[in-house]
Amino acid sequence: MRRSDRTIIVALTAFLLAVPLAPNARADTAIGFRGGLSIDPDQVLVGLHIQPPPVGRNLYVVPSGEAGFGDDAFTLSFNGDLQYQFGAGQDVRPYAGGGLSLYYYDRDGGGSDSEFGVNALGGLVFARQSGRPIFLEMKLGLTDRMPDWKFLVGLMFR
């Protein structure tokens, strides 16, 4: 891994971890786990996400990060997604949006690369009275060197 790759990865990881710890973090900020599968590369994904309060009516900025394992590679994806949630206040809320990602790809045989990418996404949030919503999400990579598809499931904690 090149020094510049490590610097970018460390900086973005620190940012993702610092957001929920900020002194003005509100009680309606959700933090959660995500996992799933990607296609091309075919990998198992695990990660974290943060859902701060909406920035507009039903509009959320959701930073997240995922590590991918399999297909003779290790990957890291740092995402900044914009989601519009339909049917606020409903028990099941569909959402749609898109985002930017920094994608790090390390081949098992040697060699690594980092690139920015763009994706489109959609999903469903299943709101629960316990304050731990579950979501299903599908992402379509719109640029080269990004996974063609990601299928994710996650759990949020408030």
VOTORTI-131704 format. One record per atom (N, C-alpha, C): residue number from 1; residue in one letter; atom name; x, z, y. Coordinates in pm, 1 decimal, always signed. Each point is the difference from the previous one (the first is absolute). Example, Ala and Ser with C-alpha at 12.3 -4.5 7.8 and 13.67 -1.06 7.14 Angstrom:
<atoms>
ATOM   vexpa   drenfi   mifi       east         up      north
ATOM       1        a      N    +1319.0     +780.0     -569.0
ATOM       1        a     CA      -89.0       +0.0     +119.0
ATOM       1        a      C      +90.0       +0.0     +120.0
ATOM       2        s      N      -35.0      -72.0     +105.0
ATOM       2        s     CA      +82.0       +6.0     +119.0
ATOM       2        s      C      -77.0      +73.0     +109.0
</atoms>
This chain:
<atoms>
ATOM   vexpa   drenfi   mifi       east         up      north
ATOM       1        m      N      +84.3       +0.0     -116.5
ATOM       1        m     CA      -84.3       +0.0     +116.5
ATOM       1        m      C      +89.4       +0.0     +123.5
ATOM       2        r      N      -28.6      -88.3      +93.9
ATOM       2        r     CA      +78.3       -7.5     +121.8
ATOM       2        r      C      -29.9     +118.7      +90.5
ATOM       3        r      N      +96.3      +32.1      +85.3
ATOM       3        r     CA      -15.5     +112.9      +92.0
ATOM       3        r      C     -121.4      -18.7      +91.1
ATOM       4        s      N      -22.6     -121.6      +50.8
ATOM       4        s     CA     -114.8      -24.0      +87.7
ATOM       4        s      C     -131.8      +20.0      -74.9
ATOM       5        d      N       -5.8      -36.6     -128.4
ATOM       5        d     CA     -120.2      +23.1      -79.5
ATOM       5        d      C      -29.0     +149.0      -11.8
ATOM       6        r      N     +104.0      +77.6      -28.9
ATOM       6        r     CA      -18.3     +144.9      -12.8
ATOM       6        r      C      -47.0      +60.5     +130.8
ATOM       7        t      N      +54.6      -43.6     +111.4
ATOM       7        t     CA      -38.2      +54.4     +130.4
ATOM       7        t      C     -147.1      -26.4      +28.0
ATOM       8        i      N      -45.2     -120.8      -25.6
ATOM       8        i     CA     -140.7      -34.5      +22.9
ATOM       8        i      C      -90.3      +82.9      -90.1
ATOM       9        i      N      +34.9      +11.7     -126.6
ATOM       9        i     CA      -82.7      +74.3      -94.9
ATOM       9        i      C       -7.1     +147.4      +38.2
ATOM      10        v      N     +111.2      +59.9      +35.6
ATOM      10        v     CA       +1.8     +141.4      +39.0
ATOM      10        v      C      -82.4      +21.6     +126.4
ATOM      11        a      N      +14.2      -87.8      +98.8
ATOM      11        a     CA      -74.0      +14.5     +125.4
ATOM      11        a      C     -150.9      -10.0      -22.6
ATOM      12        l      N      -44.1      -97.4      -79.2
ATOM      12        l     CA     -143.1      -14.8      -25.0
ATOM      12        l      C      -55.6     +113.7      -84.7
ATOM      13        t      N      +77.5      +46.1      -96.2
ATOM      13        t     CA      -43.9     +114.3      -80.6
ATOM      13        t      C      -16.0     +123.9      +87.1
ATOM      14        a      N      +95.6      +23.7      +87.0
ATOM      14        a     CA       -8.0     +115.6      +91.4
ATOM      14        a      C     -123.6      -10.4      +88.6
ATOM      15        f      N      -28.7     -120.2      +49.3
ATOM      15        f     CA     -118.5      -19.3      +83.7
ATOM      15        f      C     -127.3      +31.5      -77.7
ATOM      16        l      N      -11.5      -55.4     -120.9
ATOM      16        l     CA     -120.1      +22.2      -80.1
ATOM      16        l      C      -19.2     +147.6      -32.7
ATOM      17        l      N     +109.1      +70.7      -22.9
ATOM      17        l     CA      -11.1     +142.3      -32.3
ATOM      17        l      C      -24.6      +84.6     +124.0
ATOM      18        a      N      +45.5      -44.4     +116.5
ATOM      18        a     CA      -11.9      +79.1     +122.5
ATOM      18        a      C     -138.5       -9.0      +62.7
ATOM      19        v      N      -70.6     -109.2      -19.0
ATOM      19        v     CA     -129.7      -18.0      +65.4
ATOM      19        v      C      -95.3     +116.0      -28.5
ATOM      20        p      N      -20.3      +41.3     -125.8
ATOM      20        p     CA      -94.6     +109.7      -21.7
ATOM      20        p      C      +52.8     +135.3      +46.1
ATOM      21        l      N     +128.2      +11.5      +23.9
ATOM      21        l     CA      +57.1     +127.1      +41.6
ATOM      21        l      C       +7.1      +14.3     +151.5
ATOM      22        a      N      -43.1     -102.0      +72.0
ATOM      22        a     CA       +5.8       +3.9     +146.0
ATOM      22        a      C      -83.4     +116.4      +51.5
ATOM      23        p      N      +44.4      +64.8     +109.9
ATOM      23        p     CA      -69.8     +117.7      +50.4
ATOM      23        p      C     -144.2      -26.9      +38.3
ATOM      24        n      N      -33.3     -120.8      +41.1
ATOM      24        n     CA     -137.5      -28.4      +39.0
ATOM      24        n      C      -80.6      -63.5     -112.3
ATOM      25        a      N      +47.1      +11.0     -124.1
ATOM      25        a     CA      -74.4      -54.4     -113.9
ATOM      25        a      C     -135.3      +69.0       -7.1
ATOM      26        r      N     -103.3      -78.1      -19.2
ATOM      26        r     CA     -135.0      +53.4       +0.5
ATOM      26        r      C      -46.9      +27.7     -141.3
ATOM      27        a      N     -101.0      +85.3      -10.1
ATOM      27        a     CA      -53.0      +36.2     -130.8
ATOM      27        a      C      -64.3     -118.7      -70.9
ATOM      28        d      N      -38.1     -103.4      +76.3
ATOM      28        d     CA      -63.7     -114.5      -65.2
ATOM      28        d      C     +100.6     -106.1      -42.3
ATOM      29        t      N     +128.0      +35.8       -7.4
ATOM      29        t     CA     +102.1      -88.1      -55.6
ATOM      29        t      C       +3.9      +20.8     -151.0
ATOM      30        a      N       -6.1     -109.7      -74.3
ATOM      30        a     CA       +3.9       +7.8     -146.6
ATOM      30        a      C     +136.0      -47.5      -49.0
ATOM      31        i      N      +49.4      +66.6     -102.2
ATOM      31        i     CA     +124.5      -37.3      -66.6
ATOM      31        i      C      -35.0      -19.3     -146.7
ATOM      32        g      N      +61.6      -97.6      -64.1
ATOM      32        g     CA      -36.9      -20.5     -138.5
ATOM      32        g      C     +101.9      -74.4      -82.2
ATOM      33        f      N      -32.8       -9.8     -126.6
ATOM      33        f     CA      +81.4      -70.2      -98.6
ATOM      33        f      C      -66.0     -132.2      -32.9
ATOM      34        r      N      +81.6      -98.3      -34.1
ATOM      34        r     CA      -49.9     -130.2      -41.9
ATOM      34        r      C      +81.1      -48.7     -118.2
ATOM      35        g      N      -60.7      -79.8      -82.3
ATOM      35        g     CA      +69.7      -59.1     -113.2
ATOM      35        g      C      -72.9     -123.9      -44.6
ATOM      36        g      N      +69.3      -83.0      -76.2
ATOM      36        g     CA      -64.4     -120.8      -47.8
ATOM      36        g      C      +98.1      -97.9      -59.1
ATOM      37        l      N      -36.3     -126.9      +10.4
ATOM      37        l     CA      +78.0     -108.6      -58.5
ATOM      37        l      C      +18.2     -111.4     +102.4
ATOM      38        s      N     +111.9      -71.3      -11.9
ATOM      38        s     CA      +19.3     -119.7      +81.5
ATOM      38        s      C      +22.1     -118.9      -92.6
ATOM      39        i      N      -27.2     -117.9      +53.7
ATOM      39        i     CA      +21.7     -124.1      -73.3
ATOM      39        i      C     +102.4      -81.9      +75.9
ATOM      40        d      N     +104.4      -42.4      -70.2
ATOM      40        d     CA     +110.5      -81.7      +51.7
ATOM      40        d      C      +69.7      +66.1     +118.2
ATOM      41        p      N      +78.0     +104.5      -25.0
ATOM      41        p     CA      +46.4      +50.3     -129.0
ATOM      41        p      C     -105.2      +86.6      -69.3
ATOM      42        d      N       +2.9       -1.8     -132.3
ATOM      42        d     CA      -91.5      +79.6      -81.5
ATOM      42        d      C      +56.3     +140.6       -9.9
ATOM      43        q      N      -58.3      +91.5      +78.6
ATOM      43        q     CA      +55.0     +134.7       +8.7
ATOM      43        q      C     -109.3     +106.0       +0.5
ATOM      44        v      N      +40.6     +121.1      -34.3
ATOM      44        v     CA      -81.2     +119.4      +17.6
ATOM      44        v      C      +39.3      +57.8     +135.0
ATOM      45        l      N      -99.0      +39.0      +81.1
ATOM      45        l     CA      +24.1      +50.1     +135.1
ATOM      45        l      C      -43.4     +145.5      +12.5
ATOM      46        v      N      +77.8      +79.3      +72.6
ATOM      46        v     CA      -37.4     +136.3      +36.8
ATOM      46        v      C      +37.5      +19.1     +146.0
ATOM      47        g      N      -79.9      +78.5      +72.3
ATOM      47        g     CA      +32.0      +18.1     +140.6
ATOM      47        g      C      -85.7     +104.4      +69.2
ATOM      48        l      N      +16.4       +4.5     +132.3
ATOM      48        l     CA      -70.0      +93.1      +88.2
ATOM      48        l      C      -60.5      -78.0     +115.9
ATOM      49        h      N     -103.9      +57.3      +61.1
ATOM      49        h     CA      -57.8      -59.3     +119.9
ATOM      49        h      C      -51.3     +110.2      +92.1
ATOM      50        i      N      -19.5      -38.1     +124.6
ATOM      50        i     CA      -51.8      +91.7     +101.8
ATOM      50        i      C     -114.1      -72.5      +69.5
ATOM      51        q      N     -112.2      +69.4      +18.7
ATOM      51        q     CA     -109.7      -59.2      +75.8
ATOM      51        q      C      -33.0      +91.5     +117.3
ATOM      52        p      N      +58.6      -29.7     +117.3
ATOM      52        p     CA      -31.6      +77.3     +120.1
ATOM      52        p      C     -143.3      -27.3      +45.1
ATOM      53        p      N      -47.4      +70.3     +102.7
ATOM      53        p     CA     -133.9      -27.7      +53.2
ATOM      53        p      C       -9.4     -146.2      +45.7
ATOM      54        p      N     -121.2      -53.7       +9.3
ATOM      54        p     CA      -14.8     -140.2      +39.6
ATOM      54        p      C      +55.7      -25.1     +140.5
ATOM      55        v      N      +53.2     -120.8      +19.5
ATOM      55        v     CA      +51.2      -39.1     +131.5
ATOM      55        v      C     -108.9      -68.6      +81.4
ATOM      56        g      N     -107.5      -35.0      -63.1
ATOM      56        g     CA     -117.1      -61.3      +62.5
ATOM      56        g      C     -117.7      +24.7      -91.0
ATOM      57        r      N     -114.1      -53.2      +37.6
ATOM      57        r     CA     -118.5      +21.6      -83.4
ATOM      57        r      C      +21.3      -63.5     -137.8
ATOM      58        n      N       +9.1      +83.5     -103.1
ATOM      58        n     CA      +18.3      -41.0     -139.9
ATOM      58        n      C     +131.8      -72.6      -25.6
ATOM      59        l      N      +96.8       +9.1      +91.2
ATOM      59        l     CA     +127.2      -71.1      -10.5
ATOM      59        l      C     +112.9     +100.6      -22.8
ATOM      60        y      N      +74.7      -18.6     -108.5
ATOM      60        y     CA     +104.0      +93.7      -40.3
ATOM      60        y      C     +134.5      -70.1      -13.5
ATOM      61        v      N     +105.3      +67.3      +40.4
ATOM      61        v     CA     +136.6      -42.5      -28.7
ATOM      61        v      C      +47.7      +89.1     -113.3
ATOM      62        v      N      +40.1      -61.6     -111.7
ATOM      62        v     CA      +35.3      +76.0     -120.2
ATOM      62        v      C     +142.2      -34.0      -42.9
ATOM      63        p      N      +98.8      +84.5      +35.9
ATOM      63        p     CA     +135.7      -22.3      -51.2
ATOM      63        p      C       +9.2      +47.3     -145.2
ATOM      64        s      N      +79.3      -72.3      -79.1
ATOM      64        s     CA      +16.7      +38.3     -140.2
ATOM      64        s      C     +134.5      -50.2      -50.0
ATOM      65        g      N      +37.9      +51.2     -114.2
ATOM      65        g     CA     +122.1      -43.9      -65.8
ATOM      65        g      C      -20.1       +1.6     -149.6
ATOM      66        e      N      +62.5      -96.2      -68.2
ATOM      66        e     CA      -12.0      -10.3     -145.4
ATOM      66        e      C     +134.6      -35.0      -59.9
ATOM      67        a      N      +24.9      +54.4     -117.1
ATOM      67        a     CA     +115.8      -37.9      -80.2
ATOM      67        a      C      -52.9      -75.6     -121.1
ATOM      68        g      N      +68.4     -109.3      -35.2
ATOM      68        g     CA      -41.6      -81.3     -113.6
ATOM      68        g      C     +106.2       -0.9     -108.5
ATOM      69        f      N      -44.8       +7.2     -125.9
ATOM      69        f     CA      +89.8       +4.8     -114.2
ATOM      69        f      C      -42.9     -104.7     -102.3
ATOM      70        g      N      +95.5      -79.4      -47.8
ATOM      70        g     CA      -28.9      -98.7     -103.1
ATOM      70        g      C      +41.8     -139.1      +41.0
ATOM      71        d      N      -12.5      -94.5      -92.9
ATOM      71        d     CA      +34.8     -139.7      +21.5
ATOM      71        d      C     +146.4      -14.5      +43.2
ATOM      72        d      N      +86.1      +81.7      -61.0
ATOM      72        d     CA     +144.5       -2.4      +25.6
ATOM      72        d      C      +35.6      +21.1     +146.4
ATOM      73        a      N      -76.9      +86.6      +70.2
ATOM      73        a     CA      +27.7      +27.1     +141.2
ATOM      73        a      C      -58.2     +134.2      +40.6
ATOM      74        f      N      +53.4      +52.4     +109.2
ATOM      74        f     CA      -53.9     +117.6      +67.5
ATOM      74        f      C      -36.5      -45.2     +140.4
ATOM      75        t      N     -120.0      +35.2      +46.9
ATOM      75        t     CA      -42.4      -41.3     +133.4
ATOM      75        t      C      -49.4     +119.5      +80.4
ATOM      76        l      N      +10.4      -12.2     +131.0
ATOM      76        l     CA      -59.3      +94.4      +94.6
ATOM      76        l      C      -77.9      -81.3     +101.2
ATOM      77        s      N     -117.9      +46.7      +32.4
ATOM      77        s     CA      -84.0      -67.0      +99.0
ATOM      77        s      C      -47.6     +103.7     +100.2
ATOM      78        f      N      +28.9      -23.0     +128.0
ATOM      78        f     CA      -46.4      +86.0     +108.0
ATOM      78        f      C     -102.0      -80.8      +78.8
ATOM      79        n      N     -123.7      +49.3       +4.7
ATOM      79        n     CA     -112.6      -78.4      +50.1
ATOM      79        n      C      -63.5      +64.0     +123.1
ATOM      80        g      N      -41.2      -82.4      +92.0
ATOM      80        g     CA      -80.6      +41.7     +113.4
ATOM      80        g      C     -127.3      -82.2       -2.3
ATOM      81        d      N     -106.5      +56.3      -54.0
ATOM      81        d     CA     -124.3      -74.7      -19.3
ATOM      81        d      C     -103.5      +37.8     +106.0
ATOM      82        l      N      -79.5      -96.7      +38.3
ATOM      82        l     CA     -113.2      +19.6      +90.2
ATOM      82        l      C     -125.4      -24.8      -81.6
ATOM      83        q      N      -87.4     +101.8       -7.1
ATOM      83        q     CA     -121.2       -9.1      -81.9
ATOM      83        q      C     -123.4      +17.6      +87.1
ATOM      84        y      N      -98.8      -85.3      -21.5
ATOM      84        y     CA     -131.3      +19.0      +60.5
ATOM      84        y      C      -94.2      +44.2     -110.6
ATOM      85        q      N      -56.9     +122.1      +15.2
ATOM      85        q     CA      -90.5      +53.4     -101.8
ATOM      85        q      C     -144.2      -25.6      +41.8
ATOM      86        f      N      -73.5      -64.9      -88.9
ATOM      86        f     CA     -140.8      -29.8      +23.6
ATOM      86        f      C      -85.1     +117.6      -47.3
ATOM      87        g      N     -113.2      +24.2      +63.6
ATOM      87        g     CA      -93.9     +102.4      -45.6
ATOM      87        g      C      +53.6     +141.3      +11.2
ATOM      88        a      N      +54.4      +34.4     +116.7
ATOM      88        a     CA      +51.0     +136.1      +20.3
ATOM      88        a      C     -109.4     +101.3      -30.6
ATOM      89        g      N      +37.0     +107.8      -63.8
ATOM      89        g     CA      -95.8     +104.4      -36.2
ATOM      89        g      C      -66.1      -22.9     -134.6
ATOM      90        q      N      +21.7     -113.9      -61.6
ATOM      90        q     CA      -56.5      -30.0     -130.8
ATOM      90        q      C      +87.8      +62.0     -109.4
ATOM      91        d      N      -57.3      +19.1     -117.9
ATOM      91        d     CA      +77.0      +52.4     -112.5
ATOM      91        d      C      +99.4     -102.1      -53.7
ATOM      92        v      N      -34.7     -129.0       +7.0
ATOM      92        v     CA      +90.7     -107.3      -42.0
ATOM      92        v      C      +19.7      -90.3     +121.2
ATOM      93        r      N     +125.5      -14.6      +43.0
ATOM      93        r     CA      +31.0      -78.4     +119.2
ATOM      93        r      C      +95.4     -113.3      -34.9
ATOM      94        p      N      -43.1     -124.3       +9.4
ATOM      94        p     CA      +94.3     -110.6      -16.7
ATOM      94        p      C      +87.9      -10.7     +124.5
ATOM      95        y      N     +119.0      -54.2      -16.0
ATOM      95        y     CA      +87.2      -24.2     +114.3
ATOM      95        y      C      +78.4     -128.0      -20.9
ATOM      96        a      N      +46.9      -55.2     +111.8
ATOM      96        a     CA      +79.0     -122.5       -2.2
ATOM      96        a      C     +104.3      +10.5     +110.0
ATOM      97        g      N     +106.8      -74.0      -14.7
ATOM      97        g     CA     +102.8       +3.1     +102.5
ATOM      97        g      C     +122.8      -77.4      -40.1
ATOM      98        g      N     +110.3      +38.3      +59.4
ATOM      98        g     CA     +127.3      -64.3      -27.1
ATOM      98        g      C     +112.6      +89.2      +45.9
ATOM      99        g      N     +121.2      -44.8      -24.1
ATOM      99        g     CA     +110.9      +84.5      +38.8
ATOM      99        g      C     +133.2      -69.6       -5.2
ATOM     100        l      N      +97.9      +73.8      +48.5
ATOM     100        l     CA     +139.7      -42.3       -3.1
ATOM     100        l      C      +74.5      +91.0      -96.1
ATOM     101        s      N      +99.1      -54.4      -68.6
ATOM     101        s     CA      +77.6      +78.3      -95.9
ATOM     101        s      C     +147.9      -31.0      +12.4
ATOM     102        l      N      +80.6     +102.6      -22.0
ATOM     102        l     CA     +142.8      -19.7      -23.4
ATOM     102        l      C      +16.7      +15.7     -149.9
ATOM     103        y      N      +51.0     -103.9      -64.4
ATOM     103        y     CA       +7.5       -4.1     -145.2
ATOM     103        y      C     +146.0       -7.1      -42.3
ATOM     104        y      N      +43.6      +97.2      -80.4
ATOM     104        y     CA     +136.6       +6.6      -51.9
ATOM     104        y      C       -5.1      -32.2     -148.1
ATOM     105        y      N      +86.1      -90.6      -45.3
ATOM     105        y     CA       +0.6      -47.4     -137.7
ATOM     105        y      C     +141.7      +12.7      -53.5
ATOM     106        d      N      +18.3      +77.2     -108.7
ATOM     106        d     CA     +131.4      +20.5      -61.0
ATOM     106        d      C       -6.5      -46.0     -145.2
ATOM     107        r      N      +70.4     -108.1      -32.2
ATOM     107        r     CA       +1.1      -54.6     -135.3
ATOM     107        r      C      +87.4      +85.5      -91.1
ATOM     108        d      N      -42.1      +18.6     -123.9
ATOM     108        d     CA      +77.6      +80.0      -94.9
ATOM     108        d      C     +138.5      -58.1      -24.4
ATOM     109        g      N      +13.1     -130.7       +1.2
ATOM     109        g     CA     +127.6      -65.5      -25.1
ATOM     109        g      C      +91.8       -2.4     +121.0
ATOM     110        g      N      -43.4      +55.5     +111.0
ATOM     110        g     CA      +79.3       -0.2     +122.3
ATOM     110        g      C      -65.7      -83.3     +107.9
ATOM     111        g      N      +29.8      +35.1     +122.0
ATOM     111        g     CA      -55.7      -71.9     +113.9
ATOM     111        g      C     -127.1      +64.9      +50.1
ATOM     112        s      N      -13.5       +6.8     +131.1
ATOM     112        s     CA     -120.0      +56.0      +60.3
ATOM     112        s      C      -33.0      -78.3     +126.2
ATOM     113        d      N     -121.8      +19.0      +46.6
ATOM     113        d     CA      -46.3      -72.3     +117.1
ATOM     113        d      C     -109.8      +81.4      +67.1
ATOM     114        s      N      -11.5      -12.7     +132.1
ATOM     114        s     CA     -107.6      +62.6      +76.8
ATOM     114        s      C      -65.3     -106.1      +86.2
ATOM     115        e      N     -131.9       +3.2       +5.9
ATOM     115        e     CA      -74.3      -97.0      +80.5
ATOM     115        e      C     -125.7      +63.7      +55.2
ATOM     116        f      N      -45.5      -55.1     +113.4
ATOM     116        f     CA     -130.1      +36.7      +53.6
ATOM     116        f      C     -103.1      -95.5      -56.9
ATOM     117        g      N     -122.0      +50.8      -20.2
ATOM     117        g     CA     -105.2      -83.3      -53.6
ATOM     117        g      C     -134.5      +35.4      +60.5
ATOM     118        v      N      -98.7      -82.5      -31.7
ATOM     118        v     CA     -136.0      +15.4      +49.9
ATOM     118        v      C      -94.3       +0.1     -119.6
ATOM     119        n      N     -105.3      +82.9       +7.0
ATOM     119        n     CA      -96.7       +2.5     -108.5
ATOM     119        n      C     -141.7      +11.0      +54.3
ATOM     120        a      N      -95.3      -39.2      -82.3
ATOM     120        a     CA     -142.2      +21.7      +25.1
ATOM     120        a      C      -46.6     +100.2     -104.9
ATOM     121        l      N      -97.2      +82.8      +35.6
ATOM     121        l     CA      -43.7     +102.2      -94.6
ATOM     121        l      C     -149.2      +23.6       +9.6
ATOM     122        g      N      -51.4      +59.8     -105.1
ATOM     122        g     CA     -138.8      +42.6       -4.3
ATOM     122        g      C      -14.2     +110.5     -102.4
ATOM     123        g      N     -104.6      +78.8      +14.4
ATOM     123        g     CA      -17.6     +108.2      -95.0
ATOM     123        g      C     -129.2      +75.2      +19.0
ATOM     124        l      N      -12.7     +106.8      -75.5
ATOM     124        l     CA     -115.2      +89.5       +4.9
ATOM     124        l      C      +49.6     +143.1       +7.4
ATOM     125        v      N      -60.1      +78.8      +89.2
ATOM     125        v     CA      +25.7     +143.9       +7.0
ATOM     125        v      C     -123.7      +69.0      -54.1
ATOM     126        f      N      +20.4      +88.0      -96.5
ATOM     126        f     CA     -108.0      +79.5      -56.3
ATOM     126        f      C      +12.0     +138.9      +59.5
ATOM     127        a      N      -82.2      +27.1     +102.0
ATOM     127        a     CA       +4.7     +129.5      +68.8
ATOM     127        a      C      -58.6     +106.9      -91.5
ATOM     128        r      N      +60.4     +115.3       +5.2
ATOM     128        r     CA      -46.6     +110.7      -83.4
ATOM     128        r      C      -15.3     +123.4      +86.2
ATOM     129        q      N      -93.9      +82.2      -32.6
ATOM     129        q     CA      -25.8     +122.5      +76.6
ATOM     129        q      C     +119.7      +94.3       -2.2
ATOM     130        s      N      +84.5       -9.5     -101.0
ATOM     130        s     CA     +115.1      +89.5      -12.9
ATOM     130        s      C     +107.7      -29.3     +103.5
ATOM     131        g      N      -13.9     -111.7      +73.4
ATOM     131        g     CA     +102.4      -36.2      +97.5
ATOM     131        g      C     +117.4      -74.0      -62.3
ATOM     132        r      N      -15.1      -44.3     -123.3
ATOM     132        r     CA     +105.9      -75.0      -69.7
ATOM     132        r      C      -51.2     -137.9      -39.7
ATOM     133        p      N      -13.6      -89.9      +98.3
ATOM     133        p     CA      -48.3     -134.0      -33.8
ATOM     133        p      C      +96.0      -73.2      -93.9
ATOM     134        i      N      -57.4      -88.0      -79.4
ATOM     134        i     CA      +75.2      -87.2      -90.0
ATOM     134        i      C      -17.0     -142.0      +52.6
ATOM     135        f      N     +104.2      -82.2      -11.9
ATOM     135        f     CA      -14.9     -138.4      +42.7
ATOM     135        f      C      +55.2      -96.0     -104.2
ATOM     136        l      N      -53.3     -121.0       +3.5
ATOM     136        l     CA      +49.3     -113.9      -77.2
ATOM     136        l      C      +38.7     -106.1     +101.7
ATOM     137        e      N     +117.8      -60.3      -18.2
ATOM     137        e     CA      +48.0      -95.6     +100.0
ATOM     137        e      C      +64.9     -119.8      -68.6
ATOM     138        m      N      -16.1     -115.5      +62.6
ATOM     138        m     CA      +62.9     -122.1      -47.0
ATOM     138        m      C      +71.1      -63.1     +119.8
ATOM     139        k      N     +127.5      -37.9      -19.9
ATOM     139        k     CA      +78.3      -63.6     +106.0
ATOM     139        k      C      +46.4     -136.6      -46.9
ATOM     140        l      N       -4.7      -93.8      +91.0
ATOM     140        l     CA      +47.1     -135.7      -24.2
ATOM     140        l      C     +120.5      -24.8      +89.4
ATOM     141        g      N     +115.9      -24.2      -60.7
ATOM     141        g     CA     +120.5      -30.5      +76.9
ATOM     141        g      C       -9.4     -140.3      +57.9
ATOM     142        l      N      +17.8      -11.7     +131.3
ATOM     142        l     CA      -14.6     -129.6      +66.8
ATOM     142        l      C     +133.2      -65.4      +33.1
ATOM     143        t      N     +111.2      +67.3      -29.8
ATOM     143        t     CA     +131.7      -55.9      +29.2
ATOM     143        t      C      +85.3       +2.6     -126.4
ATOM     144        d      N     +104.8      -81.4       +0.0
ATOM     144        d     CA      +92.3       -3.6     -113.1
ATOM     144        d      C      +68.3     +134.6      -16.8
ATOM     145        r      N      +48.0      +25.3     -121.1
ATOM     145        r     CA      +78.1     +118.7      -33.6
ATOM     145        r      C      -82.1     +128.7       +3.2
ATOM     146        m      N     -129.9       -9.3      +15.1
ATOM     146        m     CA      -89.1     +114.9      -10.5
ATOM     146        m      C      -75.7      -16.3     -131.9
ATOM     147        p      N      -48.6     +109.2      -60.2
ATOM     147        p     CA      -83.0      -17.3     -119.4
ATOM     147        p      C     -121.1      -87.1      +32.5
ATOM     148        d      N      -34.7      -87.1      -94.0
ATOM     148        d     CA     -117.1      -85.1      +20.9
ATOM     148        d      C     -126.1      +85.2      +11.9
ATOM     149        w      N      -13.5      +98.1      -87.3
ATOM     149        w     CA     -116.3      +89.3       -1.4
ATOM     149        w      C      +44.1     +142.7      -25.5
ATOM     150        k      N      -72.8      +93.9      +57.0
ATOM     150        k     CA      +13.6     +142.4      -33.2
ATOM     150        k      C     -140.3      +53.5      -25.0
ATOM     151        f      N      -13.6      +76.2     -106.5
ATOM     151        f     CA     -125.3      +66.6      -32.8
ATOM     151        f      C      +30.7     +149.6       -2.5
ATOM     152        l      N      -64.6      +75.0      +90.0
ATOM     152        l     CA      +34.3     +140.5      +19.4
ATOM     152        l      C     -123.0      +89.6      -10.5
ATOM     153        v      N      +24.3     +122.4      -41.5
ATOM     153        v     CA     -100.1     +105.7       +3.0
ATOM     153        v      C      +66.6     +120.7      +64.1
ATOM     154        g      N      -76.4      +77.7      +75.1
ATOM     154        g     CA      +61.8     +113.4      +67.8
ATOM     154        g      C      -95.4     +115.4      +19.1
ATOM     155        l      N      +57.7     +113.6      +31.6
ATOM     155        l     CA      -72.9     +123.7      +24.7
ATOM     155        l      C      +50.6      +57.2     +131.1
ATOM     156        m      N      -92.9      +37.5      +89.1
ATOM     156        m     CA      +36.0      +55.0     +130.9
ATOM     156        m      C      -34.2     +148.3       +6.7
ATOM     157        f      N      +84.0      +73.3      +73.0
ATOM     157        f     CA      -21.2     +142.8      +22.8
ATOM     157        f      C      -11.0      +22.9     +150.5
ATOM     158        r      N      -98.2      +72.8      +43.2
ATOM     158        r     CA      -17.0      +32.2     +143.4
ATOM     158        r      C      +44.1     +141.4      +27.1
</atoms>
